[in-house]
Amino acid sequence: MSGPPPLELLVGRPGGSPLVRAYLERDPGATAFFGRPYDDFASFAAKAHEVDKRFDRAARQRAVESVIVPPGADASRLDRFVAEGGYMVTTGQQPGLFGGPLYNVSKGLTCVRLARALEERIGKPVLPVFWVSSEDHDWEEASQASLVGVGNQVHTLTVPRPAGAVTSSIHRLPLGPESADVVRAFVELLPKTDFSAEYVQLLTDAFRPGATIGDGFHATMQKLLGRFGLFFTDGALPTVKRDSASILWAELARAAEMEGVLTNTARALEAAGYSLQVPILEGSVNLFLEGPAGRERVYRQDGGYRLRVSGEQLTEQQIRARVAADPRALSPNVLLRPVVESALFPTLAYVGGPGEIAYFGQLRAFFTAHGIEMPVVYPRLAATPVEGKIRKVLDKFGLDVPALDRPFHEIASDVAREEVPADVRAALGKLRGTIAGGVAELKRAATAVDKTLSAPVQQVAATANSALDDVEKKILQAVKRESEICLAQLEKAQVHLFPQGKPAERVQSPFYYLARYGGTLLDTLHDRCEVNLS
């Protein structure tokens, strides 16, 4: 009899906020904030019509100047894209150490599969493009990576911020010599298999001292996903800065108006019972400028502008002078970046995770104010890897994966309760029934004598049941002590499926699975990321 497969991939939609769940369920009240449903081909066809009004051959030619062709991808597809009037499906993420968590891979492969499905239906090239947001400045998030290592513990490794560095964009911060120690520590935690040497070399080369986390992220993701036809771009590329300048300056000039547009949508969302993913800050501009404290949010003040952290005050002319000296000094925030992307690229759809879908729900009117129709927001697929050793544990206890998504003491109590011998459970049930029957009989007899005796009789019942609860707890504790090995197996399974209390795809590095199971894992995930459009 054959055992379970070495690795299962359970693929489905991730969860999310009430707005995201309602959108995924095609609730009309939620879909109204996004424009069109994500699983109807007519949504993409209508968006293609809008794109064609804005993108001629020259505009598409400019777009491909910002596209990076990774190893394994077919560069000739860019020529076809221009010649035949093609489109793009985009996704993206800020750079992450060692490629970030597993969901980055799922996101890229969902983008590939959606683009292919649309190309087959439209009959024109549809390029999948991954936008790397290396202008992001969240070093704390970008500089760490986690995996479950020896001893079934979650190990989180972090590269220290370069000495003396301010909160600058990630693409401005090269890794120091200490990063080599972090790389060595990480690869030492990887499973030692016939596959692991290839990935050790990839990570060592990609995240070498002197490179940035953005450089390493590009090298890693391009190596893993380029062979599936995924193209790349980066918000800090010179061509991207060149072609997005008009959008950034328009946002600066119309900042008060745009704040009003976003505020109106925020009020409508809240009135519909949904919370905001991104708060709208009074007086803020949807731009960042490199200032004395690094990448700083721009605010309107006294007819000019102020940088949030340093407090530096600037006129528009001074901002323009700074950008003239360094075109990468001005960059969009999380709300403006999708607009920039759709202005540069003929984008039909954006593949997003739960957080991204939630903030896209704030953007439909904002896109319109910039003269662009918002792309279709397509939910990325989520992958839950279940190793054979974990499947055996789940099957042993008759549990599914979601059953482990809760505090372990609750799991342990439930398992212990199931392990209580049948005769003990029967005796406890019989005793509870006897108490209930006896109390009911006593209550009838006593209240016939004096109706005020009902309360004391009920107190007897409460006292008896409380004492019985204590006995049951002691029995469960005894069973737990006898089941320590079983509970240890369950705890191990929970660490692998929900490390740090989160789904594995949000914490675990893909290199744990790649080193253990090899690159065919990516082919399996690619095949499982099915796209079905009505």
N, C-alpha and C positions, 0 to 999 in steps of 0.2 A: 504494500500500500504506500503510495507516494505521500510525502509530507507537504507542508505548505510551501509556496514559492519563496525564494530567498528575499524578495522584496515586492510588496504590492504598492501601487500608487493609486490612492483613492482621490479622484479628481472631481471637483464640483465648484460651485460658487462660494466664495467666502461670505461671512456674515457682514454686519455693519450696523450703522445707526438706523433708526426707524425710517428716515428718508431713503437711505440706500435700500433697505429691505422692501419698502413700498415701490421703489423704482424697479427693482428686480422682478417684483410680482406684477408689474405693469398696472399699478394703481393709477388711474387717470389724474388724480389730484397731485401725485408726485411727478408723473411723466410731464405734466404741464411746465414744470420748472426746467426740464431738459429739452423740450421741443418735440422729440420723436422717440418712439420705442426702439430699443437697441437690437431686437431680434427680428425685425421686419425689413426685408430687403428694400422695400419702398422708401424707407428712411434714408438709406445710403444712396439710392438712385436720385432722390430729391436733392441731397447734399451735393452730389456730383454735378447736378445742373447748376447749382449756385457757385460751385468752385470754378466751373468753366467760364463763368461771366467775369471772374477776377484773374484767371491765369491763362495767358496766351503762351505760345511757344517760348518767347523770350523769358517770361516769368518762370516757366518750368526749367529753362536752362540755368537761370540764376539759382533756382532751388537746388539743383544737383551739385552746384559748386560748394554747397555746405554739407554734402553727404560724404561720409567716410565709408569706403569699401573695405570690409574686414577680410582676413584670410578665409578663403573658402567660398566667398560670395562671388556672384557673376557680375562683373563690372559692365558688361554689355547691356544689362537690364536698364541702366541709366540712360543709354542712348535710345532704347526703345521707349522708355518713359517720356522722353522729350519729344521724339518723333511722332508718337501715337497719342499724345495728350493724356498721359497717365495720371494716377492719383497716389496718395500715400495713406497708410494707416500708421499712426504714431503711438508710442508709449514712452515712458521715461522714468528716471529716478536720479536722485542725487548720488554721487559716488559713495561707495562703501568699501571698507577694508576687506581685502580678499574676495571682492565681488558682492559683499553684503549677504543677506539671508537668501534662502532658497526661493522666496517668492519673486525675486528679480528674474530668475530663469523662467518661472512659470509665466510671468508677465511678457517676457520677450517671445516665448513660444506661442502664447495666445495671440500676440500681434502678428506673428508669421502666419498662423492658421487663418485668422480673420482676413488678412490681405489676400491670401490664396483663394479663399472662398469668394471674395468680392471680385477678384480678377476673373474667375471662371464665369461669374454671372454678368459682369459688365463687358468683358471682352477686350479690355485694355489693361496695360500693366498697372498693378497696384503694389507699391513698394512698402514693406514693413520697415519702419525706422525707429530706432531707440535714441531718444534725446537724453544725453547725460548732462545733468544740471550741475556742472562743476563750478558755477558761480555761487552755489549755495555756501553758507559760511558756518554751518552747524558742525564744527569739528568734533564735538563730543559724540554725535551720532555716527559721523563718517569714519571715525578713527578706531572703531572697535568691531570685533567679530567674535562669534560664539560657536561652540560645537560641544557635543557630548563626547567626552573622552574616556580615558581609563577610569575605572571605578564608577562608571555611569553617573558622572557629575558634569554639570554644565561649566565649561571653562570659557571665560570671556577675556580676550586679549586686547590690549589697547596700545596704540602708538601715541607717545606723548606729543603734545603740541610743540613745534619748534621753539626753542628758547627765544624769548623776547617778542614773539609774534603776537600781533593784535588779532581781532576777530575778522580776518580777511577771508576772501573767497578761497575755496579749497584749491583751485588751480594755481594759486599764488604761493602755496606753502609746500616746499620740497621736504621729503622725509629726511630725517637726520640719521647719523650712523647707528643710533640705537634701534632703528627699525629692523635692522638685520637680525637682532636678537629676538624681536617679536615674531618675525617670519620663521625663524628656527624653532621657536617654542610652539608656534601653531602647527607646523608640519610634523613635529614630533608627536602631536596629539592625534594625527590622522592614522587610520588603520593601515597597517603594513601589509600590502598585498602586491600582486603582480601589476596592478594599475597605478599604484600610488606614486611611483618615481616620476611619471610624466607630469603629475599635478604639483609635486614638490618643485620641479624645475620651473614650471609655469609661474608659480607664486613667487619663487625666489627671484626670477628675472623681472616680473612685473612690478614688484614692490621693493625694488632695490633702493638703497640710499641715493638721494638726489632726484628721484622721480617723485611725482605728487600722487596722492591717493587717487586723483582723477586719472592720471596716466595708468596707474595699475588697474583701476577699474575698467578702463577702456580695453587694455590688453587682455584682461581676464575674460570679460564678457564677449569680446570679439572672437577670442579663441574658442570659447565654448559654443557660441551661437552663430558665428559667421557662416558655418557650413549649412545652416538651415535657410540661408538667404536673408538674414536680418542685417540691415544697414544701420549705420550709427551717425550721430551728429553730436554737437556739444555747444551749449549756450555761450561759451567763451571763444568760439572760433572767430577769426577775423571776418570771414564772409558773413557769419551770422550777425556780428555786431554791425557790419556795414549795412546789411539789408533790413535790420530791425530798428535802425536809428530813428526813422520817421515815426514809428509807433511809439517809441519811448518819448520823443519830444512832444508828440501829440498828447500823451498821457500827462506830461508835466504841465502843458499849457491848459489842459482841461481838467485838472486835478479836482477842483471843487465840484464840477459837473459830474465827474465819474464817481466821486464819493456819494453824491446824491443818488445816482443810478444803483450803486451797490447797496446803499442804505434802504432804498425802496424794496429791493428784492429781499433783503434781510428781514424787513418787517412783514412782507408777504409770507415768507417761510415760517416765521414765528407765529403769525396769525393762523397758519395751517397746522400748527402744532409741532413744527420741526425746529431743532436747534441748529445753530450755525457751526460749521466746521472751522471757518476763518472769521474772527471778529472784525468788524469794520471800525477802525479807530478814527475818532474825530480829528480832522485836520491832517490826516496822513495822506501821502502820495503812494501810489503802487509801484514805487521805485526805490532802489538802493543806490547809494553813491559811496565810492571808496573815500573815506575821510580819515581824520586823525585816529579814530578808534577802529579802523578797519572798514568793513562793509556795513554802512549805517543806513537806517530807514530815513527817508526824506519826509519832512513835514512842512506844511504851509505856515508862514508866520509873517505878519506885518507887510504883506505884499511881496515878500521874498520867500526864502526857504531856510529851514533849520534841520541839522542832522541830529538824530534822536539821542545818541549816546554822548558824543563830544559836545553837543550844543552849538557847533559851528554854524554861523549864519552866512548865507550865500545868496547872491542874486542869480537870475537865470543866466546872465552873461558869464558869471564866474563858473557856474556849472558847465556851461558850454566850453569854456576855456579848459577846464579840467578834462573833459571828455575829448577835446581836440588833442590834448597831450597824451591821453591814454584812453582809447575807444572802449576798453573793457571796464572803465571806471563806473559806468552807469549800467544798471541791470534791472530787470523786472522782478517784482515779488511773485509769490505763488499764484496770485489771482491774475496778474497780467501775463505771466509766462505762457499760458495756453493761447492767449490772443496773439502774442508774438509768433508762436509756432504756426498758427493757422494763417497768419499774414505772410509768412515766409514759404510755407509748404502748402500744396493743394491737398489738404487733409480731409478725408472723409470721416474718419473716426479716431477717437482717442481711447486706448485700452487702459483702464485705470483700476486701481484697487479701491477698497471701501472708503478710505479717507479722501482719495482723489474724486471719486464719484460724488461724495458729499459736497466738496467745494465747487465742483462743476455745477451743482444745483444752484449755486449763487451767481452763475455767470451768464446766463442766457441773454439778459438785457444788456449786460456789460459788453458782450460780443457785438450785439446789434449797434450799440453806441459807437463802436469802432468800425462799423460798416461791414461786419463779417457775420455770417450765420454760424452758430456754434456747431462743432462737429458732433456726430453721434457718439454718445458716451457708452462704450462697450465694456462690460465687467470682465476683468481678467479671471482666469480660472485659478483655483487653488489646489495644490497638491499636498496630500498627507501621505508621506512614506511610512509603510508598516513593514518592518523587517520580519523575517520568518520567526525569529526568536520571540518577537513581541506578539505576533499572531498566535503562537502557541499559548502564551499566557492569557490572552483575551479569550481564546476558545476554552481553555481550562476552566475559567470562571464564568463562561457564558456571557461575556461583556462585548459591547461594541466600542468603537473609538470614542464617541461622545460621552460614554459613561465615565471616562477618566478625566473629563474636563470639569473638575470640581475639587474642593479641598480633599487632601488624602485621608484625613480622619473620617470624613463621611464615607469614602470608599471602603475604608477598613471596617467601619461599623457595619455597613451593609453586607460585606463579605462574611464577617464574623457571625452576623445574624443568620446567614444562610448555612453556616457551618455548624450551628447549634443542632445537636442530635434531635431527631424527630420526636422521640419520646419526651424530651425536655420541652420542646415547643408545644407538644400536645398537653403536657401537664400544666404549663403556664396558661394556655388557652382555657383549659378546663377550670383552673382556679379562678381566672378572671370571670368566667361565666358564672361560677358558683357565687362569687362575691356579688356580682350584679343581681343575680336572682335572689340571694338572701337579703340584700339591702332593699330591693323592691318589696319583698314580702314583709320585712320589718317596718318599712315606711307605711305600708297600708295599715298594718296593725296598730302602730304607734299613733298615727294621725287620727285614727278612730277614737283614741283616748283623748288626744290633745293635738290640734292642728299645728301648734308651734313646735312640735317635735320633729317636723320634716327636716329643718336645718341641721339639728344634731345628728340625725341619721345620715344625711348626705355627707356630713363631716367624717363619719365613720367610713363611708365608702371612699372618700378622698384619701384618708389616712391609709386604708388598706391598699389602695391602688398605688399610692406613692411608695409604700414599703415593697410592693411587688415590683415596681419599676426599679428600685434599688437592687433587688435580688437579680432581676434580669440583667442589669448593667454588670453586676459581679460575674454572672455567668458568661456574658459576652467578653469581659476582660480575660476570663480564664481561657475562653476559646481563642482569643487573639494571641495569648501567650503560646498556645499550642500550635498556632498557625503562622509563626514568625517567618518561616521560610516562604510560605505562600504570599504573605504580605510584602516581603522583600521583592519578590518577583513582580508584584503589582506596582510597587513603587518604582522599580526599574522601568517598567513599561510606561508609566506616567511621565517619567523624566524624558523618555525618548519621544513621546507623542505630544507632550505639553511642557517643554522645558520652560522654566521660569513662569509657569502658569499661562503660557501663550501657545498657540498652535506652532508646531515645529517649523513650519515654513517661514514664520516670522522671526525665528531665533537661529535655527540651525544653519550652518554654512552648507552650501551644496557640495563642498569638497569632502565632507564626511562621507556622503553617499557615493560620490564619484570615485574616491579612493577605494571604497569597499566593493563597489559593483561595476565600475568602469563606465566609459562614455556611452555605452548602449542604453544606460539609464536615460540619457537625454533623448535618444530616439524613441524610447517608450513613452516618455512624457510628451514629446511632440505629437505622437500618434494619439495620445489620450486627450489632448487639448482640442476636442471636437467643436466645430462651429456649426450651428444649425440655424438657418435663417428661413423664415416663412416667405 
